[in-house]
Amino acid sequence: MGQHGKTGTLTRHDGGAGMTGDELVALLHTMMEIRRFEEKAAEMYARGKIHGFLHLYIGQEAVATGAIAALRPDDYIVSHYREHGHALARGVDPKRVMAELFGKETGVTGGRGGSMHLFDVSKSFLGGYAIVAGHMPLACGLGLAEQYKGSDRIAVNFLGDGAVNEGEFHEALNLAAVWKLPVLFICENNFYGMGTAVQRVSALVEVYKRAEAYGMHAEQADGMDVLAMYEATARLAKRVRAGEGPAFLEAICYRFRGHSMADPEFYRTKGEVDRWRTLDPIASLKRRLLADGVLTEERVADMQAEVDDIAREAAEFAEQSPPPPTESLTRDVYVDAPSAEEGSRA
């Protein structure tokens, strides 16, 4: 789980997925960090510091935080293009993530990927991908490689509900099921593929039932509850790791902001958004921990100050970082061809 938010030794907290108070507070801290980072990213976009598309994760923090906390650090993560939250939950440096959004040399991919293509091999975070559903076969490939090696490492594939009518969705699920690949698919169903409601494009709106059609174990979970996500992911990851084949988890969630920063949001009402905001995963967990005596208002204020500092320092780091140098244009594009002399020695 996130690298911040230690609060000292606390007793085990009943009803919290068997987690200690420290672990529960760390979940809250990670969600707060993601939220504040995204708010700062929106601010930087509005100021013209970030260009291109920017897809915010605000409202869906419980999915990435709960799911990734339940995984092993070496499990692969392959995500869609709304992936800032997944990267931060995995522990990728917020400064380097923000620098990537700015297109700077110090970004996680040297300023080459931007918002939709974060990548950090050291964290087994193998990318956000802009092609809808195009990353799903890649997760199968990672799972196949680990199956060949006989390891118990798994690949976790985050996707959105907009991916389910793409061919790669069906191809990946079928292949994973036929070969019993160690892949856990997690669909973040926020009910909108860009601006189109899922009911308008799918006769079957319960996405997990599509996975069942391919013979794999599939469940639905409350994606607005970080503990529900933790428990469901831990349970399904255990199945996959034990060699029982792939599994599918549909997380019911909601994004509080538009599809991207360029979205005027004409397709949904303010009342709908406000109703979902009453289920804010951060506010919900905060209330629970306060009521149970795990947190105090003073500690909550300290945590807010901490995540404010993380976001501010990330933006300052990004702004002060240099752009990629011109000579880096061909870096990582082609392998240098050997000279004639080197070729003869080979």
Backbone hydrogen bonds, N-H to C=O, Kabsch-Sander energy under -0.5 kcal/mol:
donor,donor_aa,acceptor,acceptor_aa,energy
13,H,19,M,-1.6
14,D,12,R,-0.6
16,G,13,H,-1.3
19,M,16,G,-1.4
21,G,11,T,-1.1
24,L,20,T,-2.2
25,V,21,G,-2.6
26,A,22,D,-2.2
27,L,23,E,-1.8
28,L,24,L,-1.9
29,H,25,V,-2.7
30,T,26,A,-2.4
31,M,27,L,-2.2
32,M,28,L,-2.5
33,E,29,H,-2.5
34,I,30,T,-2.4
35,R,31,M,-2.4
36,R,32,M,-2.5
37,F,33,E,-2.4
38,E,34,I,-2.5
39,E,35,R,-2.2
40,K,36,R,-2.3
41,A,37,F,-2.5
42,A,38,E,-2.4
43,E,39,E,-1.9
44,M,40,K,-2.5
45,Y,41,A,-2.2
46,A,42,A,-2.3
47,R,43,E,-1.4
48,G,45,Y,-1.6
49,K,44,M,-2.7
50,I,44,M,-0.9
51,H,101,L,-0.5
56,L,54,L,-0.7
60,Q,57,Y,-2.2
63,V,60,Q,-1.4
64,A,60,Q,-0.9
65,T,61,E,-2.2
66,G,62,A,-2.2
67,A,63,V,-2.3
68,I,64,A,-2.4
69,A,65,T,-1.6
70,A,66,G,-0.8
70,A,67,A,-0.8
71,L,68,I,-1.3
75,D,72,R,-1.5
76,Y,154,I,-2.0
77,I,124,S,-2.1
78,V,156,V,-2.6
79,S,127,G,-3.1
83,E,81,Y,-0.8
87,A,83,E,-2.3
88,L,84,H,-2.4
89,A,85,G,-2.4
90,R,86,H,-1.7
91,G,88,L,-1.1
92,V,87,A,-2.5
97,V,93,D,-2.1
98,M,94,P,-2.6
99,A,95,K,-2.3
100,E,96,R,-1.5
101,L,97,V,-1.8
102,F,98,M,-1.7
103,G,99,A,-0.5
103,G,100,E,-0.9
104,K,99,A,-2.8
105,E,322,P,-2.5
107,G,104,K,-1.9
108,V,96,R,-1.2
110,G,107,G,-2.0
112,R,109,T,-1.5
116,M,113,G,-0.5
117,H,114,G,-1.4
120,D,125,F,-3.0
123,K,120,D,-1.3
124,S,121,V,-2.1
125,F,120,D,-2.3
126,L,77,I,-2.1
126,L,124,S,-0.9
128,G,118,L,-1.1
129,Y,79,S,-0.9
132,V,130,A,-0.7
134,G,131,I,-1.8
135,H,131,I,-0.6
136,M,133,A,-1.4
139,A,135,H,-1.6
140,C,136,M,-1.6
141,G,137,P,-2.1
142,L,138,L,-2.2
143,G,139,A,-2.4
144,L,140,C,-2.6
145,A,141,G,-2.2
146,E,142,L,-1.9
147,Q,143,G,-2.1
148,Y,144,L,-2.4
149,K,145,A,-1.8
150,G,146,E,-0.9
150,G,147,Q,-0.6
151,S,146,E,-1.9
155,A,182,P,-2.3
156,V,76,Y,-2.4
157,N,155,A,-0.5
157,N,184,L,-2.6
158,F,78,V,-2.3
158,F,156,V,-0.6
159,L,186,I,-2.3
161,D,188,E,-1.1
163,A,160,G,-1.9
164,V,161,D,-1.2
166,E,163,A,-1.8
169,F,166,E,-0.6
170,H,166,E,-1.1
171,E,167,G,-2.6
172,A,168,E,-2.9
173,L,169,F,-2.2
174,N,170,H,-2.3
175,L,171,E,-2.6
176,A,172,A,-2.8
177,A,173,L,-2.1
178,V,174,N,-2.8
179,W,175,L,-2.4
181,L,176,A,-2.2
183,V,181,L,-2.1
184,L,155,A,-2.7
185,F,183,V,-0.6
185,F,247,A,-2.7
186,I,157,N,-3.0
187,C,185,F,-0.5
187,C,249,L,-2.6
188,E,159,L,-3.3
188,E,186,I,-0.6
189,N,187,C,-1.2
189,N,251,A,-2.1
190,N,188,E,-1.2
193,G,196,T,-2.6
194,M,192,Y,-0.9
195,G,193,G,-0.6
196,T,193,G,-1.9
197,A,195,G,-0.6
198,V,191,F,-2.0
200,R,197,A,-1.6
201,V,197,A,-0.5
201,V,198,V,-1.1
202,S,198,V,-1.5
205,V,203,A,-0.6
207,V,205,V,-1.2
209,K,206,E,-1.2
210,R,206,E,-0.5
210,R,207,V,-1.5
211,A,207,V,-1.1
212,E,208,Y,-1.8
213,A,209,K,-1.2
214,Y,211,A,-1.7
215,G,212,E,-2.1
216,M,211,A,-1.3
217,H,246,P,-0.8
219,E,248,F,-2.3
221,A,250,E,-3.0
223,G,221,A,-1.0
223,G,252,I,-1.5
225,D,222,D,-1.5
226,V,224,M,-0.5
229,M,225,D,-2.1
230,Y,226,V,-2.1
231,E,227,L,-2.6
232,A,228,A,-2.4
233,T,229,M,-2.4
234,A,230,Y,-2.6
235,R,231,E,-2.1
236,L,232,A,-2.4
237,A,233,T,-3.0
238,K,234,A,-1.6
239,R,235,R,-1.4
240,V,236,L,-2.5
241,R,237,A,-2.8
242,A,238,K,-1.4
243,G,240,V,-1.7
244,E,239,R,-1.9
247,A,183,V,-1.8
248,F,217,H,-2.1
249,L,185,F,-3.0
250,E,219,E,-2.7
251,A,187,C,-3.2
251,A,249,L,-0.7
252,I,221,A,-2.6
252,I,250,E,-0.7
253,C,189,N,-2.3
253,C,251,A,-0.7
256,F,58,I,-2.6
257,R,58,I,-0.7
261,M,54,L,-1.6
263,D,260,S,-1.8
268,R,265,E,-0.6
273,V,269,T,-1.8
274,D,270,K,-2.8
275,R,271,G,-2.1
276,W,272,E,-1.9
277,R,273,V,-2.0
278,T,274,D,-0.9
278,T,275,R,-0.7
279,L,276,W,-2.0
280,D,277,R,-1.6
284,S,280,D,-2.4
285,L,281,P,-1.9
286,K,282,I,-2.3
287,R,283,A,-2.4
288,R,284,S,-1.9
289,L,285,L,-2.6
290,L,286,K,-2.2
291,A,287,R,-2.6
292,D,288,R,-2.0
293,G,290,L,-1.1
294,V,289,L,-1.9
295,L,289,L,-1.7
300,V,296,T,-2.1
301,A,297,E,-2.2
302,D,298,E,-2.0
303,M,299,R,-2.6
304,Q,300,V,-2.3
305,A,301,A,-2.0
306,E,302,D,-2.2
307,V,303,M,-2.5
308,D,304,Q,-2.1
309,D,305,A,-2.1
310,I,306,E,-2.2
311,A,307,V,-2.3
312,R,308,D,-2.5
313,E,309,D,-3.0
314,A,310,I,-1.9
315,A,311,A,-2.1
316,E,312,R,-2.4
317,F,313,E,-2.6
318,A,314,A,-2.4
319,E,315,A,-2.5
320,Q,316,E,-2.0
321,S,317,F,-1.0
321,S,318,A,-0.6
328,S,325,P,-1.9
329,L,326,T,-1.9
330,T,327,E,-0.6
331,R,328,S,-1.4
333,V,330,T,-1.6
334,Y,330,T,-0.9
343,G,339,S,-2.8
344,S,340,A,-2.1
345,R,341,E,-1.6
346,A,342,E,-1.7
